[in-house]
């Protein structure tokens, strides 16, 4: 079907008239009971999901955040290990870079693990790298991420995605 200039105007006018008619007859909206039932159903769906947003990072929420940041992740079958970090982590390959991610019970456990690291070996993701090629240390809530990348844009994208915070529960 080809649209001609006059046909578009006529269709637009017909939509305006239909909208005006419906605005008077269809504007009753949902009742308060319907709104409440909808909110309860949405909250239940979130709570029952395999990765509920509860303010703490989980592997599924971190992977989803990085994917939404436009990154392609390949999860390594070998766990990530770092001297001083008491838990095994997850190792991701992102292009030529690697990202080791460690999940802790809470932010206090993460801070205790970071205190045991040799921080001279790391820089913030938003700092300029030196000729030593340090890894980027990224922290947020209960997650510690160590990124080995020499691409400033990638370091920034990953750091921003993680430091934006873990998904929060609905209010």
C-alpha positions as CSV (number, residue, x, y, z in Angstrom):
1,X,0.0,0.0,0.0
2,X,1.3,3.4,-0.9
3,X,0.5,6.4,1.2
4,X,-0.2,9.7,-0.4
5,X,0.1,13.0,1.3
6,X,-3.7,13.4,1.5
7,X,-4.2,9.9,2.8
8,X,-1.8,10.5,5.7
9,X,-3.7,13.6,6.7
10,X,-7.0,11.8,6.6
11,X,-5.6,8.9,8.6
12,X,-4.2,11.4,11.1
13,X,-7.5,13.2,11.4
14,X,-9.4,9.9,11.9
15,X,-6.9,8.9,14.7
16,X,-7.4,12.3,16.4
17,X,-11.2,11.9,16.3
18,X,-11.0,8.3,17.6
19,X,-8.7,9.4,20.4
20,X,-11.0,12.2,21.4
21,X,-14.0,9.9,21.5
22,X,-12.1,7.3,23.5
23,X,-10.7,9.9,25.9
24,X,-14.2,10.6,27.2
25,X,-15.4,7.0,27.2
26,X,-12.2,5.1,28.0
27,X,-10.6,7.4,30.6
28,X,-11.9,5.6,33.6
29,X,-8.5,4.0,34.2
30,X,-7.7,1.1,36.6
31,X,-9.4,1.0,40.0
32,X,-7.2,1.2,43.1
33,X,-7.8,-2.5,43.7
34,X,-6.5,-3.3,40.2
35,X,-3.4,-1.1,40.7
36,X,-2.6,-2.8,44.0
37,X,-3.1,-6.3,42.5
38,X,-0.8,-5.3,39.7
39,X,1.9,-4.1,42.2
40,X,1.6,-7.2,44.3
41,X,2.0,-9.4,41.2
42,X,5.0,-7.5,40.0
43,X,6.7,-7.7,43.4
44,X,6.0,-11.5,43.6
45,X,7.5,-12.0,40.1
46,X,10.6,-10.1,41.1
47,X,11.0,-12.1,44.3
48,X,10.4,-15.4,42.6
49,X,12.9,-14.6,39.8
50,X,16.2,-16.5,39.8
51,X,18.1,-13.2,40.3
52,X,16.0,-10.9,42.5
53,X,17.2,-7.3,42.8
54,X,18.0,-7.1,46.5
55,X,20.8,-4.5,46.6
56,X,23.5,-7.2,46.5
57,X,25.5,-8.3,43.5
58,X,25.1,-11.9,42.2
59,X,26.7,-13.4,39.2
60,X,23.4,-13.2,37.2
61,X,22.9,-9.5,38.0
62,X,26.5,-8.6,37.2
63,X,26.6,-10.5,34.0
64,X,23.3,-8.9,32.9
65,X,24.7,-5.4,33.8
66,X,27.8,-6.0,31.7
67,X,25.8,-7.3,28.8
68,X,23.6,-4.3,28.9
69,X,26.7,-2.2,28.8
70,X,27.4,-3.7,25.4
71,X,30.1,-6.1,26.4
72,X,30.5,-9.7,25.2
73,X,31.4,-12.0,28.1
74,X,32.9,-15.5,27.9
75,X,32.9,-17.2,31.2
76,X,36.0,-19.3,31.9
77,X,35.6,-22.8,33.4
78,X,38.7,-22.1,35.6
79,X,37.9,-20.2,38.8
80,X,39.7,-16.9,39.4
81,X,42.3,-16.9,42.2
82,X,44.0,-13.9,43.7
83,X,46.5,-13.9,46.6
84,X,44.8,-12.4,49.7
85,X,41.3,-13.0,48.5
86,X,39.7,-15.8,50.5
87,X,37.1,-16.8,48.0
88,X,37.4,-18.2,44.5
89,X,36.1,-15.9,41.8
90,X,34.6,-16.1,38.3
91,X,36.9,-15.3,35.4
92,X,35.4,-13.6,32.3
93,X,37.1,-13.0,29.0
94,X,36.0,-9.7,27.4
95,X,37.8,-9.4,24.0
96,X,41.5,-9.5,24.8
97,X,40.9,-8.5,28.4
98,X,40.1,-10.6,31.5
99,X,37.8,-9.7,34.4
100,X,38.1,-11.6,37.7
101,X,35.0,-11.1,39.9
102,X,34.8,-12.1,43.6
103,X,31.5,-12.1,45.4
104,X,31.3,-11.7,49.2
105,X,28.5,-12.0,51.8
106,X,28.5,-8.2,52.3
107,X,30.6,-5.0,51.9
108,X,32.5,-5.6,55.2
109,X,33.8,-9.0,53.9
110,X,34.8,-7.3,50.6
111,X,36.6,-4.5,52.4
112,X,38.5,-7.0,54.6
113,X,39.7,-8.9,51.5
114,X,40.7,-5.6,49.8
115,X,42.7,-4.7,52.9
116,X,44.8,-7.8,52.4
117,X,45.7,-7.0,48.7
118,X,48.9,-5.4,47.6
119,X,47.2,-2.2,46.4
120,X,50.4,-1.1,44.6
121,X,49.6,-3.7,42.0
122,X,46.2,-2.1,41.1
123,X,44.8,1.3,40.0
124,X,41.2,2.6,40.0
125,X,39.4,2.0,36.7
126,X,39.2,5.7,36.2
127,X,42.9,6.4,36.7
128,X,45.5,6.6,33.9
129,X,47.6,3.4,33.6
130,X,51.3,3.7,34.0
131,X,54.0,1.8,32.1
132,X,53.6,-1.0,34.7
133,X,50.2,-1.9,33.2
134,X,48.5,-2.4,36.5
135,X,45.1,-4.1,36.7
136,X,42.0,-2.0,37.6
137,X,40.5,-2.6,41.0
138,X,36.7,-2.1,40.9
139,X,34.5,-2.3,44.1
140,X,30.8,-2.1,44.7
141,X,28.7,-3.3,47.6
142,X,29.7,-7.0,47.9
143,X,31.7,-7.4,44.7
144,X,35.4,-7.0,44.0
145,X,36.4,-7.0,40.3
146,X,40.0,-7.0,39.0
147,X,40.2,-6.0,35.4
148,X,43.3,-6.7,33.2
149,X,42.7,-4.3,30.2
150,X,44.8,-1.7,28.5
151,X,41.8,-0.1,26.8
152,X,40.7,3.0,28.6
153,X,37.2,3.0,27.1
154,X,36.6,-0.6,28.1
155,X,38.0,0.0,31.6
156,X,35.6,2.9,32.0
157,X,32.6,1.0,30.6
158,X,33.1,-1.9,32.9
159,X,33.9,0.3,35.9
160,X,30.9,2.5,35.4
161,X,28.6,-0.6,35.0
162,X,29.7,-2.1,38.3
163,X,30.1,1.1,40.4
164,X,26.6,2.2,39.4
165,X,25.5,-0.2,42.1
166,X,23.7,-3.5,42.4
167,X,20.1,-3.8,41.3
168,X,17.8,-2.4,44.0
169,X,14.5,-4.0,45.0
170,X,11.3,-2.3,43.8
171,X,9.7,0.2,46.2
